[in-house]
């Protein structure tokens, strides 16, 4: 019941929040930048550009997001509104090198 | 190699759980093996096609084509599972006691099997296309480690399939008088979990508001990527950090199918 109340309290927030646009580039199985600072409390429109010749899967457990980005292609992922904090993400297909973190402030 | 095995295992597991439950739930439907195989093959061919057109699907709908595609695939699967469960509620008792005539068996079995085919095909399509992309990526890199990684992929696939089969074999051991209740419950939870996933994709595509993201966080107790987390995700749609909208979808599908099953079980009562 408490969570339902929370949902309705948050509804107006969701309606008034405007998108903030950010871009991540994947090159040589690494994210550029590997640390991206975004505003908290706002919906984020994240564009992921894959400049490698192999597909990659953007994945983040704390953000609860996963998306395959085809080789030499790009995709859009909507995130948030986030509470301030650090949200690590990685490229599932090249986990050894493709690591990054989203910092919400 | 191990890393590859784990990634492929994760993708295969979800489809394997769905196939295991669906195969068990339809144990008495005639000709179901042929339909299952057909669904599996169609799903495999489809996942190759989807993988090959990932960039095309990806750029559709201003960069969120993949999310919409996944949401539609999941939505259709939810409808099919709902139909299956409601159909079973009206026929399950008869099936259990073998009271129906052979003619009815074949007629009803056929329509039931087409649903089965679709659900299995869609499960393989969704999970298979990501596996195909991943393995294609390995092959495309052409590094020296390719054979060992492909071996890892094979191991992951076998492990996933083994769990699906274990689930199927275990369900077949459930005594007949509980069998339809057990599989009905599993199919119901499977459908609710898929609905929650569909909601997640629609939130990710900004087609739905998240209504609290996350609603709760149980990742410190039971992480999504732990083995129990993965199993529960496949079985009942467990999500360590669900959005509020996912929760609403989950409960709504549980309620709608549950009411449909009750209604189908007592068709006379609604007329009286």
Contacts between the chains, C-beta under 8 A, distances in Angstrom:
chain1	res1	chain2	res2	distance
A	3	B	212	7.2
A	3	B	215	5.7
A	3	B	216	7.1
A	3	B	244	7.2
A	3	B	247	7.7
A	6	B	212	5.8
A	6	B	215	7.9
A	6	B	244	7.7
A	7	B	211	4.7
A	7	B	212	5.4
A	7	B	215	7.7
A	7	B	244	4.6
A	10	B	211	6.5
A	10	B	212	5.4
A	10	B	244	7.7
A	11	B	209	7.5
A	11	B	211	6.8
A	14	B	209	4.4
A	14	B	210	7.3
A	14	B	211	6.9
A	15	B	209	7.9
A	19	B	206	8.0
A	43	B	206	7.4
A	45	B	206	7.5
A	47	B	63	7.0
A	53	B	140	6.5
A	54	B	136	7.9
A	54	B	137	4.0
A	54	B	140	5.3
A	54	B	141	6.1
A	55	B	54	6.6
A	55	B	133	4.6
A	55	B	134	7.4
A	55	B	136	7.0
A	55	B	137	5.2
A	56	B	137	7.8
A	57	B	130	7.0
A	57	B	133	8.0
A	57	B	134	7.5
A	61	B	219	6.7
A	61	B	223	7.1
A	61	B	224	5.9
A	61	B	225	6.5
A	61	B	240	7.4
A	61	B	241	7.7
A	62	B	219	7.4
A	62	B	241	7.0
A	64	B	200	6.9
A	64	B	213	7.4
A	64	B	214	6.5
A	64	B	239	7.0
A	64	B	240	7.8
A	64	B	241	4.6
A	64	B	242	7.6
A	64	B	243	7.2
A	65	B	204	6.0
A	67	B	66	6.3
A	67	B	67	7.4
A	67	B	204	7.0
A	68	B	54	6.1
A	68	B	58	7.7
A	68	B	66	6.4
A	68	B	130	6.0
A	68	B	133	6.0
A	69	B	58	7.0
A	70	B	54	4.1
A	70	B	55	3.7
A	70	B	58	5.4
A	70	B	133	7.7
A	71	B	55	7.5
A	71	B	137	7.8
A	71	B	140	7.8
A	72	B	55	7.6
A	73	B	54	7.6
A	73	B	55	4.3
A	73	B	58	5.6
A	73	B	59	6.9
A	74	B	58	7.7
A	74	B	59	7.8
A	74	B	63	6.7
A	75	B	58	5.1
A	75	B	63	5.2
A	75	B	64	7.5
A	75	B	66	6.6
A	76	B	62	6.7
A	76	B	63	3.3
A	76	B	64	5.4
A	76	B	205	7.9
A	77	B	204	5.9
A	78	B	64	7.8
A	78	B	203	7.1
A	78	B	204	5.8
A	78	B	205	6.6
A	78	B	206	4.1
A	80	B	210	8.0
A	80	B	213	6.7
A	81	B	213	7.2
A	82	B	213	7.8
A	92	B	7	6.3
A	92	B	134	7.8
A	93	B	7	7.4
A	93	B	133	7.9
A	93	B	134	5.4
A	93	B	137	5.3
A	95	B	3	6.6
A	96	B	3	8.0
